[in-house]
Amino acid sequence: MDKNSTQDGQSWWRFGHVWLVIAGPAIVVVAGFVTFYLALSSPNEIITDEIYRQTIEATREKGLVAMPAELAPAVQARNHAITGEVPIGK
């Protein structure tokens, strides 16, 4: 084996392609930890049926005929996304 076959005896960490191969998975692992931290630090509030009923009653007491879309269940909000409001059922 002559000296030219190993690119003048340089170590593996001196080649840019090696770092390109290592950087891809390393970035994915770091992004996974960031996502895990964000998921644990700010969980979504769980809306129960009781909380939903209280929201509807409070909206009716204010004299409104529709509730804001951000307070509606996902399926209803999806069906009324273009209007921005969800009609309150009777």
N, C-alpha and C positions, 0 to 999 in steps of 0.2 A: 504494500500500500504506500503510495507516495504522498508527499505532503500536500499536493494540490487537490487531492480528492476530499480533504476535510476543510477546504476553503482557508488555507493558510493557518490551520490550527486554532481558529477562533472558537470560543465557547458557545454553547447553544443559546445562551441568553443575549448574545450580541446580534442575533438575527431578528429582524422586524416581524417576519412572518410567524415566528413562534409566539410573540406577544399578541399578535392578531388572533391567533387560535386560542390563546389562554384568556384574552379579554372578553370574548363573546360569552362564554359560560359564566365568567366572574360577574359581568354586568347583570346577567339574568338572576344570579343568586342574590346580589345586592338589591335588585329591584323586588325580588320576592320578600326579603326582610322588610323593606320599606312598606310594601303593600300590607304585610302582616301587622306592622306597627300601626298603620293608618286604620286598619280594620278593628284593632283592639282599642285604640284611643278614642274613636268616635263612632260607637255603634248606633244604628238607627233605632229610633223609638218604636216599640211594638204597640200598634193601635188595636186595642181589644174592642169587642162589640159594645161594651159599656161606654168606653171613651168615645166611640163613634156616635152612639145615641146621645150622649151629653153634648157633643159638638153640634149635632142636628138641632137639638132643643135650643141651644144657645143662639144658633143662627136664626131660628124661627122667632125667638124672643126679640131679636133685633129688627124683625120685620122684613128680613131678606127672603127672597123666593129661590135663591140659588146660593150654594156654598162655593167658596174659592176652590179651584181644582187641586191645590196643594193639600187640602184637608180631606179630599175624597179618596175612596179606595181605588186601587190601581186600575181595575177593570172599568169602573165608571169614569174615571178621569181620562182613560184612553179613548173611550167612546165619545167624550165631549171635549177633546183636546183643542179643537179648532175654536170653540167659543170661549174657553178659559173659565167657564163656570159649569157646575154640575147641578141640575135641577134637584130640589129636595123632594123626596117621595112623600106621599101623604100617609 
